[in-house]
Amino acid sequence: MRTSSVTFAAAVAGAVAGVVVMATGAAGLEVRSARADQPQPVPPGVFKGVEVTERLSAQVPLDARFRDHQGQDVTLADVVRGDLPVLVTFNYSSCPQLCDLQLGNLVKALATVRLVPGKQFRLATIILAPGEPPERAARTRRHHVEKLRQLGGDLVEGAAGAGAVDGWTFLISADGKDERAIRAVAAAVGFGYRYDQRQDEYAHPATIIALSAKGVITRYVHGIEPVGSDLEQTIVSAGLAEPTASSGFVMSCFHWDPDGRAAWGRQLMRYGAFSFASVLLAVVAVVLWRRRPRHPSGVTPS
């Protein structure tokens, strides 16, 4: 009887170890799978038109209609007004790679300059995705504003319902569907981008466009790592309405999944492995319950 119990205990230990291995293996499989997902060649057509055509001294359409991150109806003229120059970026909150990196590095650079958004200049981020709601844009903005302050920078916040006077305004589609205003401003500044419906992503460059207080393009700062001193000079020149040569290198963002099934496959493997492990644990539990010691009379001792 003792030998049988020892043998069964060893079997149970082996089964439990198998469950652990299955669970660990599932995680490891996903890690190996992720590492195996090497970048695949992107078809040339995906990046067709994804470029920046510099248009120094061109005027942006100040009558373009948007909503801001507070859901208020605004025009570009509500942001580009008064005597302050404006730095414009094009991003969207669900961007898988470049947008968060670009805005994060912009915040790092802004934390090193002596100028404060809302006092000496303004920031305007135009959301490429027309379906992005104000709440999502507001969360993205809040995340970067908090980071800016953590790094020692500052920003002027507008009162509730007056988002256009903020140091940093996020501009979204006026009705959640119409992208004409987005494309009009993008065309005016020479910012080319494309939407891939199958992956629900945008291929787009990473560029900061400086505008004078009248909405005239004065400079382009390309790339995802702007330098604080260069950014400060860009703002000063925009404040004087002086066009200057661009800086940095144009980078484009697009996450290409050649068959659209890589993430689905990894999810399936993970769920399958853990489901099997759960079933195995249930079987072991039933066997343990049936093998528990019983009194010779058939009554289980308490």
C-alpha positions in Angstrom: 0.0 0.0 0.0 2.9 2.3 0.9 4.6 1.6 -2.5 1.3 2.3 -4.3 1.0 5.7 -2.5 4.6 6.6 -3.2 4.1 5.7 -6.9 0.9 7.7 -7.1 2.6 10.7 -5.3 5.4 10.5 -7.9 2.8 10.5 -10.7 1.0 13.4 -9.2 4.2 15.4 -8.8 5.1 14.6 -12.4 1.6 15.8 -13.5 1.9 19.0 -11.6 5.4 19.6 -13.0 4.0 19.0 -16.4 1.4 21.7 -15.8 4.1 24.1 -14.7 6.2 23.3 -17.8 3.1 23.7 -20.0 2.3 27.1 -18.5 6.0 28.2 -18.7 6.3 26.8 -22.2 3.3 28.8 -23.3 4.9 32.0 -22.2 8.2 30.9 -23.7 6.6 29.9 -26.9 5.1 33.4 -27.2 8.5 35.0 -26.5 10.2 32.8 -29.1 7.3 33.5 -31.5 7.7 37.2 -30.9 11.4 37.1 -31.5 10.8 35.1 -34.7 8.6 37.9 -36.0 11.4 39.6 -37.8 10.5 42.7 -39.8 9.1 41.6 -43.2 9.7 43.6 -46.4 6.9 46.2 -46.8 5.3 46.4 -50.2 6.4 49.6 -52.0 2.8 50.7 -52.3 2.3 51.0 -48.5 4.7 54.0 -48.3 3.6 55.6 -51.5 2.9 59.3 -50.7 4.2 58.9 -47.1 6.7 61.8 -47.2 7.2 65.4 -46.2 7.2 68.0 -48.9 8.6 71.2 -47.3 6.5 74.3 -48.0 8.2 77.1 -46.2 6.3 80.4 -46.1 3.0 78.6 -47.1 -0.2 79.5 -45.2 -2.2 76.8 -43.3 -6.0 76.9 -43.5 -7.0 78.6 -40.3 -10.7 78.0 -41.0 -10.2 74.2 -40.8 -12.8 72.9 -38.3 -12.0 70.4 -35.5 -13.0 69.5 -31.9 -10.4 69.8 -29.2 -9.5 67.2 -26.5 -12.3 68.6 -24.4 -14.9 68.0 -27.1 -15.3 71.7 -27.9 -15.9 72.9 -31.5 -12.8 74.9 -32.6 -11.1 76.0 -35.7 -7.3 76.1 -36.3 -7.5 79.8 -35.9 -8.5 79.3 -32.3 -5.1 77.7 -31.7 -3.0 79.7 -34.1 -3.9 83.2 -32.8 -2.5 86.2 -30.9 1.3 86.6 -30.9 2.4 83.1 -30.1 4.0 80.7 -32.7 2.8 77.1 -32.8 4.5 73.7 -33.1 2.3 71.2 -34.9 2.6 67.4 -34.9 0.4 64.7 -36.5 -0.2 61.6 -34.4 -2.9 59.3 -33.1 -3.3 57.5 -29.8 -3.5 53.9 -31.0 -0.3 54.3 -33.1 1.6 51.1 -32.3 5.1 52.5 -32.4 6.2 55.9 -33.5 3.7 58.4 -32.1 4.3 57.7 -28.4 8.0 57.7 -29.0 7.9 61.0 -30.9 5.7 62.8 -28.4 7.7 61.3 -25.5 10.9 62.7 -26.9 9.3 66.0 -27.7 8.3 66.3 -24.0 11.9 65.5 -23.0 13.2 68.2 -25.3 10.6 70.7 -24.1 11.6 70.1 -20.5 15.1 71.4 -21.3 14.1 74.7 -23.0 13.4 78.0 -21.2 10.2 78.6 -23.0 6.8 77.4 -21.7 3.9 76.1 -23.8 1.0 78.6 -23.4 3.3 81.5 -22.5 5.9 81.9 -25.3 4.4 79.4 -27.8 1.7 76.7 -28.3 1.6 73.1 -29.2 -1.1 71.5 -31.5 -1.3 67.8 -32.1 -3.6 66.9 -35.0 -5.0 63.4 -34.6 -4.9 61.5 -37.9 -7.6 59.0 -37.0 -11.0 60.7 -37.5 -12.7 58.1 -35.2 -10.6 58.9 -32.1 -12.9 60.3 -29.4 -12.0 63.4 -27.3 -11.7 61.2 -24.2 -8.9 59.1 -25.8 -7.1 62.2 -27.1 -7.4 63.8 -23.6 -5.9 60.7 -21.9 -2.9 60.7 -24.4 -2.4 64.4 -23.8 -2.6 64.1 -20.0 0.0 61.3 -20.1 2.5 63.5 -21.9 1.7 66.6 -19.9 2.3 64.7 -16.6 5.6 63.4 -18.0 6.6 66.9 -18.9 6.0 68.1 -15.4 7.8 65.1 -13.9 10.9 66.1 -16.0 10.8 69.7 -14.6 8.9 71.4 -17.4 5.6 73.3 -17.3 2.6 74.1 -19.4 -0.3 76.5 -19.2 -3.6 74.7 -18.8 -6.8 76.3 -20.1 -10.0 76.5 -18.1 -12.7 73.8 -18.6 -14.5 74.4 -21.9 -11.7 76.6 -23.2 -9.2 74.0 -24.5 -8.0 76.3 -27.4 -6.2 78.5 -24.9 -4.2 75.5 -23.6 -0.5 75.4 -24.1 -1.0 72.0 -25.8 -4.2 71.4 -27.8 -5.2 68.0 -29.3 -7.3 68.5 -32.4 -9.6 65.7 -33.6 -12.2 65.3 -36.3 -15.2 67.6 -36.0 -17.7 64.8 -36.0 -15.7 61.6 -35.5 -15.9 60.7 -39.2 -15.0 63.6 -41.4 -11.2 63.8 -42.1 -11.3 66.7 -44.6 -9.9 69.2 -42.1 -7.1 66.8 -41.1 -6.2 66.2 -44.7 -6.4 69.9 -45.6 -3.9 70.9 -42.9 -1.7 68.0 -43.8 -1.7 68.9 -47.5 -1.0 72.6 -46.7 2.2 71.6 -44.7 3.2 68.9 -47.1 2.6 66.0 -44.6 1.9 62.9 -46.6 0.3 59.9 -44.9 -1.7 56.8 -45.8 -4.3 54.7 -44.0 -4.1 50.9 -44.2 -7.6 49.5 -43.8 -6.6 45.9 -43.3 -4.4 46.7 -40.3 -6.3 49.8 -39.2 -3.1 51.8 -39.0 -1.6 54.9 -40.5 1.8 55.1 -42.3 3.1 58.6 -41.5 6.3 60.6 -41.0 7.6 62.0 -37.7 7.9 65.7 -38.1 7.3 68.9 -36.2 6.1 71.8 -38.2 6.6 75.3 -36.8 4.1 78.0 -37.6 4.2 81.8 -37.1 1.5 83.4 -35.1 -0.3 84.1 -38.5 -0.1 80.4 -39.5 2.8 80.6 -41.9 5.2 77.7 -42.1 8.7 78.7 -40.8 10.5 75.4 -40.2 10.4 71.6 -40.2 12.1 69.5 -37.5 12.2 66.0 -38.7 12.8 62.8 -36.7 11.8 61.4 -33.3 14.5 63.0 -31.1 14.4 66.8 -31.3 17.2 68.6 -29.5 16.1 71.1 -26.9 18.4 73.9 -28.1 17.3 73.4 -31.7 13.7 73.3 -30.7 14.1 76.6 -28.8 15.7 78.3 -31.8 12.9 76.9 -34.0 10.3 78.5 -31.6 12.2 81.8 -31.5 12.4 82.0 -35.3 8.7 81.1 -35.7 7.9 83.9 -33.3 9.8 86.3 -35.6 8.1 84.7 -38.6 11.5 83.9 -40.1 11.7 80.8 -42.3 14.7 78.7 -41.6 16.3 75.5 -43.0 14.9 72.2 -41.7 16.7 69.9 -39.3 16.9 66.2 -38.7 15.9 63.2 -40.9 12.5 62.1 -42.0 11.3 58.9 -40.4 8.1 57.0 -41.2 6.1 54.7 -39.0 4.1 51.6 -40.1 3.8 48.2 -38.4 3.6 45.7 -41.3 2.1 42.3 -40.6 2.4 40.4 -43.9 -0.5 38.0 -43.3 -2.4 39.8 -40.5 -2.4 36.6 -38.4 0.8 36.7 -36.3 -0.8 38.2 -33.2 -3.9 35.9 -33.6 -1.6 32.9 -33.9 0.2 33.8 -30.7 -3.0 34.4 -28.8 -4.3 31.0 -30.0 -1.2 29.2 -28.8 -1.2 30.9 -25.5 -4.9 30.2 -24.8 -4.6 26.6 -26.0 -1.7 25.9 -23.7 -3.3 27.3 -20.7 -6.6 25.6 -21.4 -4.9 22.3 -21.6 -3.0 23.0 -18.4 -6.3 23.8 -16.7 -7.9 20.6 -17.8 -4.9 18.6 -16.6 -5.1 20.2 -13.2 -8.8 19.3 -13.0 -8.1 15.6 -13.9 -5.3 15.5 -11.2 -7.7 16.9 -8.6 -10.4 14.3 -9.4 -7.9 11.5 -9.2 -6.6 12.8 -5.8 -10.2 13.0 -4.5 -10.9 9.4 -5.5 -7.6 8.1 -4.1 -7.9 9.6 -0.6 -7.7 7.1 2.3 -11.0 5.5 3.4 -12.0 3.5 6.5 -12.4 -0.2 6.0 -16.2 0.2 6.6 -16.3 2.5 3.6 -16.7 5.7 5.8 -14.1 8.3 5.2 -12.5 9.2 8.6 -13.0 12.8 9.7 
